[in-house]
Amino acid sequence: MTVLNPEKKLWLPARLQQSLFAVRWGGHALFSLYISIVSGLIVGLQYNAAVPLYSTATIELIIPFGSFWRSLHYYSSQVFMFFLLAHLAIIFWQRDSSPAHRFTRAAWLRLSASVPVALTLLFTGYILRGDATGEAAGAIAENIICSLPLLGGYLNKLLFDSNAVGVQKVYLNHLIGLMVVGGFCVWPHLRRYTISWRHHLFLLLLLILLAPILKTPLERDHFGLLHIDGPWFFIGLQELLRYIPVFWAGIFIPATFVGALLFLPPEGRSRRITLWFMGAWLVGYTVLTVIGFQRG
């Protein structure tokens, strides 16, 4: 048995569709975020932004269960990002197959803005490590922000300003600023949908069991490194910077996807064209990411 999606003209297996819809993608994302916040607060109490690399290493080596909490924070954040993106994909699917899953323009703008906010939150976590990857990611991000005409310098002082204060502004934005903005984006959604830990017990146990086993990345030795890969979601952009100027690679091209997401037309031919553009953009970015991984 198959189900025809009347708008996309795709034949979809009914059992596959039902199975995907049955997964609590949004609930898993929110539950992973709660674990990330709790473990992040525990790690943050021991973190010193004045000496980021030393502080991160100290958390792992000296503080009781420090390695476990840092690993739990790192991997729950990665899992949160995965489920958030999967939840977004399911929303697209449900939205195109059922009018009941449609949003007002204001609600969509607010909810979809949570995706770039979440990516920025995850990205700043890499910078706070203070290792080779964190320093390289921070330096590239600052160069990209500064390439923005007129506002670049002001935004850099607001978000990074590493030459003056190190990672202290990144730390404050990671701990407070981005969390407040992200909370504002999803608050109406959270008020409508509640979660219970009983529905996510397997995910909780999996993260708790894997945290002591999976090693959290930390590149202590900077000497002799010829190539540094940034965060996994940043590698495609890092590769693109090799071919075109900073503004076009770091600002314009990412902005086209974010703009398409935020201002996605509610229906009709323009919506289908925008979705095709977003799909092509993701395919191209995936190709660049694969090239970047192979280069490393």
Residue pairs with C-beta under 8 A, 6 or more apart in sequence:
1 13
1 14
1 15
2 11
2 12
2 13
2 14
3 11
3 12
3 13
3 14
3 17
4 10
4 11
4 12
5 12
5 96
5 97
6 97
7 96
7 97
7 272
8 96
8 272
20 90
20 93
21 90
21 94
23 86
24 195
24 199
24 200
25 83
25 86
25 87
25 90
26 83
26 87
26 189
26 193
27 193
27 195
27 199
27 200
28 79
28 83
28 200
28 203
29 80
29 83
29 84
29 86
29 87
30 190
30 195
31 195
31 197
31 200
31 203
31 204
32 76
32 77
32 79
32 80
32 83
32 203
32 207
33 76
33 80
35 72
35 76
35 204
35 207
36 73
36 76
36 77
36 80
37 179
39 69
39 70
39 72
39 73
39 76
40 73
40 77
40 175
42 69
42 73
43 59
43 66
43 69
43 70
43 73
44 175
46 55
46 58
46 59
46 63
46 66
47 55
47 56
47 59
47 128
47 171
48 54
48 55
49 55
49 128
49 166
49 167
49 168
49 170
49 171
50 166
50 168
51 130
52 128
52 129
52 130
52 134
52 166
52 167
53 129
53 130
53 131
53 134
53 220
54 130
55 130
56 70
56 128
56 129
56 130
56 131
56 218
57 218
57 220
58 66
59 66
59 67
59 69
59 70
60 66
60 67
60 70
60 216
60 218
61 67
67 212
67 216
68 211
68 212
70 216
71 211
71 212
71 214
71 215
71 216
72 207
72 208
72 211
74 125
74 216
74 217
75 207
75 210
75 211
75 214
75 216
76 207
77 122
77 125
78 122
79 203
79 207
80 118
81 118
81 119
81 122
81 233
84 114
84 115
84 118
85 115
88 112
88 115
91 101
92 275
94 101
95 101
95 102
95 103
102 266
103 111
105 266
107 188
108 262
108 264
109 262
109 263
110 184
110 185
110 186
110 188
111 185
111 186
111 188
111 189
112 261
112 262
112 264
113 185
113 262
114 182
114 185
114 186
115 261
116 258
117 178
117 181
117 182
117 185
118 182
119 233
120 178
121 174
121 178
121 179
121 182
122 231
122 233
123 137
123 141
123 231
123 233
123 234
124 170
124 173
124 174
124 178
125 174
126 133
126 134
126 137
126 230
126 231
126 234
127 134
127 135
127 137
127 138
127 141
127 167
127 170
128 134
128 167
128 170
128 171
128 174
129 217
129 218
130 167
131 217
131 218
131 219
131 220
131 222
132 219
132 221
132 222
132 225
132 228
133 217
133 219
133 228
133 229
133 230
133 231
134 167
135 222
136 228
136 230
137 230
137 231
137 234
138 160
138 162
138 167
138 170
139 162
140 230
140 234
140 238
140 241
140 250
141 160
142 156
142 160
142 162
143 246
143 250
144 246
144 249
144 250
144 251
145 152
145 155
145 156
145 159
145 160
146 152
146 153
146 156
147 245
147 246
147 247
147 250
147 251
148 155
148 247
148 251
149 247
158 169
159 169
159 170
159 173
160 169
160 170
161 169
162 170
197 204
219 225
219 228
227 295
227 296
229 235
229 238
229 292
229 293
229 296
230 238
232 289
235 288
235 289
235 292
235 293
236 285
236 286
236 288
236 289
236 292
237 249
237 250
237 254
237 285
237 288
238 292
239 288
239 289
239 291
239 292
239 295
240 249
240 253
240 288
241 249
241 250
243 249
256 277
256 281
257 278
257 281
257 282
260 274
260 277
260 278
260 281
261 278
264 271
264 274
264 275
265 271
265 274
